Amino acid sequence: MTTTAPAASAVAPQQHTPVRRPSLLRLTVVELRKLVDTRAGRWLLITIGLIAAVVVTLQLIYADDADQTFSNFFVPSLLPVGVLLPVLGILSITSEWSQRTALTTYALVPRRERVVTAKLVAVMVAALASVLASLALAAVGTLVASAIGGAGTWQLDGSLIVNAVILQVTSVLMGAAFGLLLLNPPVAIVGYFLLPTIWGVLGEMVRPLRGPSEWLDTSKTMEPLFSSDALTGGQWGRIVVSLLVWMVLPLAAGLFRTLRREVS
């Protein structure tokens, strides 16, 4: 009586190819792509660019010839762009929950802190890109000004560029912090704009709050960054304290909440 040898596939051990987790760089690239893939993110980026262009155009039309300089084209474009960048940070962070893709994302990348880190890096890259865009538009404005009789001066203090980077990066991170904490786009956007505004109003109206307001009202603490003058130790201290309250604490609390929130 003969016996049939078992099939090779039945006795051979199963070999599994180890799954390599995606690198932080790859996750960041994915998050950058998400910023332009969604309609809201794409139009927000377009709006940011258009507003910067409008600011430069208005400078060319209405500013005195002597004021049409590279520095004067660059600095005014920072504020309106800085107002919209936090919204971009909020939308990036909350998109997984508002679009119900969190289950897929966190199934592919179970370590949620890596996804959050990639999102934060992506919005910081977007903030840096906005500074470059403002510089490019300021250069165009300066060229046009020199061609039509304006000052066309190219002098720009390097500290202004550093300050611009700090201003835009912290702005987008503050927005991301509120998004991480609240995980709902409308609520996070309203909270980001409303809470600091209420605090600023109270700081002006309530006398006992005027002292703390000098340290916690970001509209006051961040204002020196729009100047090329060297910041004093006290000014840097106010910036750090205000960022601890409005950026670091919401980021820490939001990360704690995100890591423990049930995905459905």
C-alpha positions as CSV (number, residue, x, y, z in Angstrom):
1,M,0.0,0.0,0.0
2,T,1.5,3.3,-1.0
3,T,0.9,6.6,0.7
4,T,0.8,9.9,-0.9
5,A,3.3,12.5,0.3
6,P,1.7,15.6,1.7
7,A,1.7,18.6,-0.6
8,A,4.7,20.9,-0.1
9,S,2.3,23.8,0.6
10,A,0.8,21.8,3.5
11,V,4.1,21.2,5.3
12,A,6.1,24.3,4.3
13,P,5.9,27.1,6.9
14,Q,4.0,30.2,5.9
15,Q,6.4,33.0,5.2
16,H,5.1,36.5,6.0
17,T,6.7,39.6,4.6
18,P,7.3,42.0,7.4
19,V,5.2,45.2,7.0
20,R,7.3,48.3,7.3
21,R,5.6,51.2,8.9
22,P,5.5,54.4,6.8
23,S,8.2,56.9,7.6
24,L,7.4,60.3,9.1
25,L,8.5,61.9,5.8
26,R,6.0,59.8,3.8
27,L,3.2,60.6,6.3
28,T,4.0,64.3,6.0
29,V,3.9,64.1,2.2
30,V,0.5,62.4,2.5
31,E,-0.8,65.2,4.8
32,L,0.5,67.9,2.5
33,R,-1.4,66.2,-0.4
34,K,-4.5,66.2,1.8
35,L,-4.2,70.0,2.2
36,V,-4.8,70.5,-1.5
37,D,-7.0,67.4,-2.2
38,T,-10.0,68.7,-0.2
39,R,-12.1,71.5,-1.7
40,A,-11.9,73.6,1.5
41,G,-8.2,73.3,1.9
42,R,-7.5,74.0,-1.8
43,W,-9.6,77.1,-1.8
44,L,-8.2,78.3,1.5
45,L,-4.7,78.1,0.0
46,I,-5.8,79.9,-3.1
47,T,-7.5,82.6,-0.9
48,I,-4.3,83.1,1.1
49,G,-2.3,83.7,-2.0
50,L,-4.9,86.0,-3.5
51,I,-5.1,88.1,-0.3
52,A,-1.3,88.5,-0.2
53,A,-1.4,89.6,-3.9
54,V,-4.3,92.1,-3.2
55,V,-2.3,93.6,-0.3
56,V,0.7,94.2,-2.6
57,T,-1.5,95.6,-5.3
58,L,-3.2,98.1,-2.9
59,Q,0.3,99.2,-1.8
60,L,1.2,99.9,-5.4
61,I,-2.0,101.9,-6.0
62,Y,-2.4,103.9,-2.8
63,A,0.9,104.0,-1.0
64,D,3.2,107.0,-1.5
65,D,6.1,106.5,-3.9
66,A,8.6,106.7,-1.0
67,D,6.8,103.9,0.8
68,Q,6.8,101.4,-2.1
69,T,9.8,99.4,-0.8
70,F,10.4,95.7,-0.5
71,S,9.9,95.8,3.3
72,N,6.7,97.7,3.1
73,F,5.3,95.3,0.5
74,F,6.4,92.3,2.6
75,V,5.3,93.2,6.2
76,P,1.6,94.2,5.5
77,S,1.0,90.9,3.7
78,L,1.8,88.9,6.8
79,L,-1.2,89.9,8.9
80,P,-4.1,88.8,6.6
81,V,-2.2,85.6,5.7
82,G,-1.5,84.9,9.4
83,V,-5.3,85.2,10.1
84,L,-6.1,82.5,7.6
85,L,-3.3,80.1,8.3
86,P,-4.8,78.9,11.7
87,V,-7.9,77.9,9.8
88,L,-5.7,75.7,7.6
89,G,-4.2,74.2,10.7
90,I,-7.7,73.5,12.1
91,L,-9.0,71.9,8.9
92,S,-5.9,69.7,8.6
93,I,-6.2,68.3,12.1
94,T,-10.0,67.9,12.1
95,S,-10.3,66.5,8.6
96,E,-10.1,62.9,9.8
97,W,-13.1,63.3,12.1
98,S,-15.2,65.6,9.9
99,Q,-14.8,63.5,6.8
100,R,-15.0,60.2,8.8
101,T,-11.6,58.9,7.6
102,A,-10.2,58.5,11.1
103,L,-11.0,54.8,11.1
104,T,-9.1,54.1,7.9
105,T,-6.2,56.4,8.8
106,Y,-5.6,55.0,12.3
107,A,-6.1,51.4,11.1
108,L,-3.2,52.0,8.7
109,V,-1.1,53.9,11.2
110,P,-2.2,52.7,14.7
111,R,0.2,55.1,16.5
112,R,-1.9,58.2,16.3
113,E,0.8,60.4,17.6
114,R,2.7,59.8,14.3
115,V,-0.2,60.9,12.3
116,V,-0.7,64.1,14.4
117,T,3.1,64.8,14.1
118,A,2.9,64.5,10.4
119,K,-0.1,66.9,10.3
120,L,1.8,69.4,12.4
121,V,4.9,69.2,10.2
122,A,2.7,69.6,7.1
123,V,1.0,72.8,8.3
124,M,4.4,74.2,9.4
125,V,5.6,73.6,5.9
126,A,2.6,75.4,4.5
127,A,3.3,78.3,6.9
128,L,6.9,78.5,5.6
129,A,5.6,78.4,2.0
130,S,3.3,81.3,2.8
131,V,6.4,83.4,3.9
132,L,8.2,82.5,0.7
133,A,5.0,83.5,-1.2
134,S,4.9,86.9,0.6
135,L,8.6,87.4,-0.2
136,A,8.0,86.6,-3.9
137,L,5.0,88.9,-4.1
138,A,7.0,91.7,-2.4
139,A,9.7,91.2,-4.9
140,V,7.2,91.5,-7.8
141,G,5.7,94.6,-6.1
142,T,9.2,96.2,-5.8
143,L,10.0,95.5,-9.4
144,V,6.7,97.1,-10.5
145,A,7.3,100.1,-8.2
146,S,10.7,100.8,-9.6
147,A,9.3,100.6,-13.1
148,I,6.5,103.1,-12.5
149,G,8.4,105.6,-10.4
150,G,8.1,104.3,-6.9
151,A,11.0,104.0,-4.5
152,G,11.7,100.3,-5.4
153,T,14.1,99.9,-2.5
154,W,15.2,96.3,-1.9
155,Q,16.6,96.7,1.6
156,L,15.1,94.2,4.1
157,D,16.4,93.5,7.6
158,G,17.0,89.7,8.0
159,S,15.3,89.8,11.4
160,L,12.0,90.5,9.7
161,I,12.2,87.2,7.8
162,V,13.0,85.4,11.0
163,N,10.1,87.2,12.8
164,A,7.8,86.4,9.9
165,V,8.6,82.7,10.1
166,I,8.0,82.7,13.9
167,L,4.7,84.6,13.4
168,Q,3.3,82.4,10.7
169,V,4.4,79.0,12.1
170,T,3.1,79.8,15.6
171,S,-0.2,81.1,14.1
172,V,-0.8,77.9,12.2
173,L,0.2,75.8,15.2
174,M,-2.2,77.7,17.4
175,G,-5.0,76.8,15.0
176,A,-3.9,73.2,14.9
177,A,-3.9,73.1,18.7
178,F,-7.5,74.3,18.8
179,G,-8.4,71.7,16.2
180,L,-6.7,69.0,18.1
181,L,-8.4,69.9,21.3
182,L,-12.0,70.3,19.9
183,L,-11.9,67.9,16.9
184,N,-14.7,69.8,15.2
185,P,-14.0,72.3,12.4
186,P,-16.8,74.9,13.1
187,V,-16.4,74.7,16.9
188,A,-12.6,74.9,16.7
189,I,-12.6,77.9,14.3
190,V,-15.1,79.8,16.4
191,G,-13.2,79.0,19.6
192,Y,-9.9,80.0,18.1
193,F,-11.1,83.5,17.1
194,L,-13.6,84.0,19.9
195,L,-11.7,83.1,23.0
196,P,-8.6,85.2,22.5
197,T,-10.9,88.1,21.4
198,I,-12.9,87.9,24.6
199,W,-9.8,87.7,26.6
200,G,-8.4,90.8,24.9
201,V,-11.7,92.8,25.4
202,L,-11.8,91.8,29.1
203,G,-8.1,92.8,29.5
204,E,-9.0,96.3,28.3
205,M,-12.3,96.7,30.3
206,V,-11.4,95.0,33.6
207,R,-8.6,96.8,35.4
208,P,-7.3,93.8,37.4
209,L,-6.9,91.9,34.1
210,R,-4.8,94.6,32.3
211,G,-1.5,93.3,33.8
212,P,-2.1,89.6,32.8
213,S,-3.4,90.8,29.4
214,E,0.0,92.1,28.5
215,W,1.3,88.6,28.9
216,L,-1.6,86.6,27.5
217,D,-3.1,88.7,24.7
218,T,-1.4,87.4,21.6
219,S,-2.5,90.5,19.6
220,K,-0.2,92.4,22.0
221,T,2.6,89.9,22.6
222,M,3.1,89.1,18.9
223,E,3.0,92.7,17.7
224,P,6.8,93.3,18.1
225,L,7.4,90.6,15.5
226,F,6.1,93.0,12.8
227,S,9.1,95.3,13.5
228,S,12.7,94.9,12.5
229,D,13.8,96.3,15.9
230,A,15.5,93.8,18.2
231,L,13.1,92.3,20.7
232,T,13.9,92.8,24.4
233,G,14.0,90.0,26.9
234,G,10.6,91.1,28.3
235,Q,9.0,91.0,24.8
236,W,10.4,87.5,24.2
237,G,9.1,86.5,27.7
238,R,5.6,87.7,26.8
239,I,5.6,85.8,23.5
240,V,6.7,82.6,25.2
241,V,4.1,82.9,28.0
242,S,1.3,83.6,25.6
243,L,2.3,80.7,23.3
244,L,2.4,78.4,26.3
245,V,-1.2,79.3,27.1
246,W,-2.7,79.4,23.6
247,M,-0.5,76.9,21.8
248,V,1.4,74.4,24.0
249,L,-1.4,73.7,26.5
250,P,-4.1,73.1,23.9
251,L,-1.7,70.9,21.9
252,A,-0.9,68.8,24.9
253,A,-4.5,68.5,26.0
254,G,-5.7,67.8,22.4
255,L,-3.1,65.1,21.9
256,F,-4.2,63.4,25.1
257,R,-7.8,63.5,23.9
258,T,-7.0,62.3,20.4
259,L,-5.0,59.4,21.6
260,R,-7.9,58.2,23.7
261,R,-10.9,59.1,21.6
262,E,-12.8,56.1,20.3
263,V,-12.8,55.9,16.5
264,S,-16.1,54.9,15.0
